[in-house]
Amino acid sequence: MDPVTHGLTGALVGKAFFSERYGRTGTWAVTLGALFPDSDVVFELFAPNELATLEWHRGVTHSFVGLPLFALLLAGLTRYLRRGQAQSTFLSLCGLYGLGLAIHILLDLITSFGTMVWSPLAMSRPAWDLVFILDLTFTGIVLLPQVAAWIYAARRGALRRGLLAWVFFTVFALALGQLVRPLFGNRLDVVLTVSGLIGAILLVPALRGWGFAQRRALFCRIGVAALAGYFALCIIGHELARQRVHAVAVRENLTVLDIGALPAPPWVFHWSGLILTPEGVHQAEINLLEAGTPPFAFFAHAAPNRYIAIAEGLVAVQKFRWFARFPLVSYRTYGNGAATLHIVEYADLRFSLGARRRRNPPAFALRVVLTAAGDVVTAGFLGN
């Protein structure tokens, strides 16, 4: 999950359940706790190579094992910085920070990226495959209740604040629609529907002055309830998509090494069906609003050769293999004679947008270039 959504979710929970008792400290502690795990990006400053971040990101700072320690450290730091001021007890701060940390870990766990929740005791990367890494529906659910609480904090200027927020979100939706147009086409109808829905969420509470009579916490609690409903929808969608993928594997009598239904943009009804076999990867885009399962495209692994064998022995490739869930190995040559370069590429189709859109190079792939003699020229991510 992206850092903005992590922070907004922490703020939503803090405002819903802890701001009235602990004041701003309650909200800020949960929010900062929900942001803290991504501080592991500083490890990139010391990474010896670009692949080291695969081992470190979503590691110990995202671990339930490390959670108590980080909660204690953050609570201690807060007590130190606010010494001499009225503040919450040390135990309450530990609990608030711990909740924020747990929120972050769980929000990363529900994506398909993989999170080392038991680091450093275990280096596995479980992933629940419920929500896309960047899910604007999720972000909207945690953001809009807080905006509504801001709008109805006072009668004076409420209409101006509501209209301003509505215009902002509509412009953002229009800009986003143009950005994703190459992938999903021109869907002005969707943008207008989203704009209307946001307008209703922000302005309907003004009817008969209902919104002005409510506490901020109530708006945020409604948001938490809506988020729980969205989780339930994602769980149901994932199970339905996984059943379709499993049915294809059984029908085709495939030798399955791994199977998955991974969330795909733009919303909860779209999934990427993936089946890893010894021969390659089967992939299809699944729309739960359409009956049946579309044909799976098959992407075959390159036939084994000495250059692939050399690449497999590289530390970079071994790290990538450890990280990848649906790896695809390809091989090609460039040039002629003794100057021929042998190119081995490893892609993780978990991060592909779908079989019908794979006209461009994979978004997440490692390339190894070797000479005819088998010497490694380069080994790194595509685009670097």
Secondary structure as GFF3:
##gff-version 3
##sequence-region A 1 384
A	DSSP	alpha_helix	3	17	.	.	.	ID=ss1
A	DSSP	alpha_helix	19	22	.	.	.	ID=ss2
A	DSSP	alpha_helix	24	35	.	.	.	ID=ss3
A	DSSP	three_ten_helix	36	46	.	.	.	ID=ss4
A	DSSP	alpha_helix	52	56	.	.	.	ID=ss5
A	DSSP	three_ten_helix	60	62	.	.	.	ID=ss6
A	DSSP	alpha_helix	67	81	.	.	.	ID=ss7
A	DSSP	alpha_helix	90	109	.	.	.	ID=ss8
A	DSSP	alpha_helix	136	151	.	.	.	ID=ss9
A	DSSP	alpha_helix	158	179	.	.	.	ID=ss10
A	DSSP	alpha_helix	181	184	.	.	.	ID=ss11
A	DSSP	alpha_helix	188	203	.	.	.	ID=ss12
A	DSSP	three_ten_helix	204	213	.	.	.	ID=ss13
A	DSSP	alpha_helix	216	251	.	.	.	ID=ss14
A	DSSP	beta_strand	258	263	.	.	.	ID=ss15
A	DSSP	beta_strand	270	277	.	.	.	ID=ss16
A	DSSP	beta_strand	280	287	.	.	.	ID=ss17
A	DSSP	beta_strand	297	300	.	.	.	ID=ss18
A	DSSP	alpha_helix	306	312	.	.	.	ID=ss19
A	DSSP	alpha_helix	315	323	.	.	.	ID=ss20
A	DSSP	beta_strand	327	334	.	.	.	ID=ss21
A	DSSP	three_ten_helix	337	339	.	.	.	ID=ss22
A	DSSP	beta_strand	341	348	.	.	.	ID=ss23
A	DSSP	three_ten_helix	349	351	.	.	.	ID=ss24
A	DSSP	three_ten_helix	355	357	.	.	.	ID=ss25
A	DSSP	beta_strand	365	370	.	.	.	ID=ss26
A	DSSP	beta_strand	376	381	.	.	.	ID=ss27
###
